[in-house]
Amino acid sequence: MSQALQDLLDLLDLEQIEENIFRGRSRSAVVPRVFGGQVAAQALVAAGRTVPEDRPAHSLHAYFLRPGDPGAPIVYTVDRIRDGRSFTTRRVVAVQHGKPIFHLSASFQVYEDGLDHQEPMPASPDPATLPTGEERLRGYGHIDPAVVEKFAEARAAVDLRYVEEPPYGKFGEPREPHSQVWFRTNGKLGGAVDRPLLHIVLATYVSDMTLLDSVLLAHGRGGWAVGDVVGASLDHAMWFHRPFRADEWLLYDQESPSAYGGRGLGQARIYTQDGRLAISVIQEGVVRVPRG
């Protein structure tokens, strides 16, 4: 396991300060606020700590309410909405400086046999043939070296590989609003931490990294790395269909059906390397062109 991955696992290991109340710390992100994927992942950890392990998360719905302060702890309060025979529901509010910054609802379910079908996995090259995210980043001379270092540090725990040039690598002309990324943790997970919830939490963390890329592609924008848009996540929803491991390759197939009114919508499916549909994701974010 890489040190960067261990640091991420430590970041996601919340301190319990009272029944149903947990505290998490933050770290600097690419932008001067808490990374949204971190808050969502930590909130899911808090919810999962109040649910039996035989009930994995099957969905989450979240709203980003205020920018998070990376210099202050985040307190997560869990509301035990329902404990049914098959389903468990939790609501989590994340608070900083006395104000809510994030709201999560998550549902958990015992395993059941049932009907089974899925959308086929789209074609994609073998991830082993693709350059790493860091290799791509360090190959671009037009990106501020300080931004490159921030990106590399923020994503060091994840081996994330774009199938084609990312928005910040090739911009200026519109492209198809579709992006594919392969990802896995930068190291294998094992021992006491290797539990189903952790893999779901890690996928939640990564899911916020690239989902709005397809919005940028549609308009030829390079994104936050080159400063030709400003924005932030607004809401985020995920459905966990089938078991998967976050330390094995997952294909993140992303597209944007719409952008309007200063907002952009991204939707995606995440597949295991052997073609099983593991997760569906939808996110809307603020995407604005800076005023000159």
QUIDAMO-V934763 format. One record per residue. N is the residue number from 1. RES is the residue in one letter. SS is DSSP state (helix for helix, strand for strand, loop for the rest). OMEGA is omega in whole degrees, 0 to 359 (NA if undefined). Layout:
N,RES,SS,OMEGA / N,RES,SS,OMEGA
This chain:
1,M,loop,179 / 2,S,loop,177 / 3,Q,helix,179 / 4,A,helix,178 / 5,L,helix,177 / 6,Q,helix,178 / 7,D,helix,178 / 8,L,helix,178 / 9,L,helix,177 / 10,D,helix,179 / 11,L,helix,182 / 12,L,helix,181 / 13,D,loop,187 / 14,L,loop,174 / 15,E,strand,176 / 16,Q,strand,183 / 17,I,strand,176 / 18,E,strand,177 / 19,E,loop,179 / 20,N,loop,180 / 21,I,strand,184 / 22,F,strand,180 / 23,R,strand,178 / 24,G,strand,175 / 25,R,loop,181 / 26,S,loop,173 / 27,R,loop,182 / 28,S,loop,179 / 29,A,loop,179 / 30,V,loop,177 / 31,V,loop,186 / 32,P,loop,174 / 33,R,loop,180 / 34,V,loop,177 / 35,F,loop,184 / 36,G,helix,179 / 37,G,helix,177 / 38,Q,helix,182 / 39,V,helix,180 / 40,A,helix,180 / 41,A,helix,180 / 42,Q,helix,178 / 43,A,helix,178 / 44,L,helix,174 / 45,V,helix,180 / 46,A,helix,178 / 47,A,helix,183 / 48,G,helix,179 / 49,R,loop,181 / 50,T,loop,185 / 51,V,loop,176 / 52,P,loop,184 / 53,E,loop,181 / 54,D,loop,177 / 55,R,strand,179 / 56,P,strand,177 / 57,A,strand,175 / 58,H,strand,176 / 59,S,strand,172 / 60,L,strand,177 / 61,H,strand,188 / 62,A,strand,174 / 63,Y,strand,174 / 64,F,strand,189 / 65,L,loop,181 / 66,R,loop,174 / 67,P,loop,178 / 68,G,loop,179 / 69,D,loop,183 / 70,P,loop,180 / 71,G,loop,183 / 72,A,loop,176 / 73,P,loop,177 / 74,I,strand,179 / 75,V,strand,181 / 76,Y,strand,178 / 77,T,strand,184 / 78,V,strand,175 / 79,D,strand,182 / 80,R,strand,187 / 81,I,strand,185 / 82,R,strand,171 / 83,D,strand,181 / 84,G,loop,181 / 85,R,loop,181 / 86,S,loop,187 / 87,F,strand,175 / 88,T,strand,182 / 89,T,strand,178 / 90,R,strand,173 / 91,R,strand,183 / 92,V,strand,174 / 93,V,strand,177 / 94,A,strand,186 / 95,V,strand,170 / 96,Q,strand,177 / 97,H,loop,176 / 98,G,loop,182 / 99,K,strand,177 / 100,P,strand,177 / 101,I,strand,187 / 102,F,strand,179 / 103,H,strand,181 / 104,L,strand,166 / 105,S,strand,181 / 106,A,strand,179 / 107,S,strand,183 / 108,F,strand,184 / 109,Q,strand,170 / 110,V,strand,180 / 111,Y,loop,176 / 112,E,loop,168 / 113,D,loop,180 / 114,G,loop,178 / 115,L,loop,185 / 116,D,loop,169 / 117,H,loop,180 / 118,Q,loop,171 / 119,E,loop,181 / 120,P,loop,177 / 121,M,loop,178 / 122,P,loop,178 / 123,A,loop,179 / 124,S,loop,180 / 125,P,loop,177 / 126,D,loop,181 / 127,P,helix,180 / 128,A,helix,181 / 129,T,helix,186 / 130,L,loop,175 / 131,P,loop,176 / 132,T,loop,178 / 133,G,helix,180 / 134,E,helix,177 / 135,E,helix,177 / 136,R,helix,183 / 137,L,helix,185 / 138,R,helix,178 / 139,G,loop,182 / 140,Y,loop,181 / 141,G,loop,184 / 142,H,loop,180 / 143,I,loop,178 / 144,D,loop,180 / 145,P,helix,178 / 146,A,helix,177 / 147,V,helix,177 / 148,V,helix,181 / 149,E,helix,179 / 150,K,helix,179 / 151,F,helix,182 / 152,A,helix,180 / 153,E,helix,183 / 154,A,helix,184 / 155,R,loop,185 / 156,A,loop,181 / 157,A,loop,185 / 158,V,strand,171 / 159,D,strand,188 / 160,L,strand,187 / 161,R,strand,176 / 162,Y,strand,175 / 163,V,loop,176 / 164,E,loop,182 / 165,E,loop,176 / 166,P,loop,181 / 167,P,loop,183 / 168,Y,loop,179 / 169,G,loop,181 / 170,K,loop,183 / 171,F,loop,182 / 172,G,loop,177 / 173,E,loop,179 / 174,P,loop,174 / 175,R,loop,176 / 176,E,loop,181 / 177,P,loop,183 / 178,H,strand,182 / 179,S,strand,175 / 180,Q,strand,178 / 181,V,strand,169 / 182,W,strand,176 / 183,F,strand,171 / 184,R,strand,178 / 185,T,strand,180 / 186,N,loop,182 / 187,G,loop,180 / 188,K,loop,177 / 189,L,loop,180 / 190,G,loop,178 / 191,G,helix,186 / 192,A,helix,183 / 193,V,helix,187 / 194,D,loop,180 / 195,R,loop,183 / 196,P,helix,182 / 197,L,helix,182 / 198,L,helix,180 / 199,H,helix,177 / 200,I,helix,179 / 201,V,helix,180 / 202,L,helix,176 / 203,A,helix,176 / 204,T,helix,178 / 205,Y,helix,184 / 206,V,helix,187 / 207,S,helix,182 / 208,D,helix,185 / 209,M,helix,192 / 210,T,helix,191 / 211,L,loop,180 / 212,L,loop,177 / 213,D,helix,184 / 214,S,helix,174 / 215,V,helix,180 / 216,L,helix,181 / 217,L,helix,183 / 218,A,helix,184 / 219,H,loop,177 / 220,G,loop,181 / 221,R,loop,180 / 222,G,loop,175 / 223,G,loop,188 / 224,W,loop,182 / 225,A,loop,181 / 226,V,loop,171 / 227,G,loop,180 / 228,D,loop,168 / 229,V,loop,169 / 230,V,strand,181 / 231,G,strand,180 / 232,A,strand,176 / 233,S,strand,176 / 234,L,strand,177 / 235,D,strand,190 / 236,H,strand,178 / 237,A,strand,179 / 238,M,strand,175 / 239,W,strand,183 / 240,F,strand,190 / 241,H,loop,188 / 242,R,loop,179 / 243,P,loop,178 / 244,F,loop,175 / 245,R,loop,180 / 246,A,loop,177 / 247,D,loop,172 / 248,E,loop,187 / 249,W,loop,176 / 250,L,strand,179 / 251,L,strand,179 / 252,Y,strand,183 / 253,D,strand,193 / 254,Q,strand,176 / 255,E,strand,178 / 256,S,strand,178 / 257,P,strand,186 / 258,S,strand,166 / 259,A,strand,182 / 260,Y,strand,173 / 261,G,loop,181 / 262,G,loop,179 / 263,R,strand,175 / 264,G,strand,182 / 265,L,strand,174 / 266,G,strand,176 / 267,Q,strand,188 / 268,A,strand,170 / 269,R,strand,179 / 270,I,strand,183 / 271,Y,strand,169 / 272,T,strand,184 / 273,Q,loop,178 / 274,D,loop,168 / 275,G,loop,179 / 276,R,loop,176 / 277,L,strand,185 / 278,A,strand,189 / 279,I,strand,167 / 280,S,strand,185 / 281,V,strand,171 / 282,I,strand,179 / 283,Q,strand,170 / 284,E,strand,179 / 285,G,strand,170 / 286,V,strand,176 / 287,V,strand,185 / 288,R,strand,173 / 289,V,loop,180 / 290,P,loop,177 / 291,R,loop,181 / 292,G,loop,NA
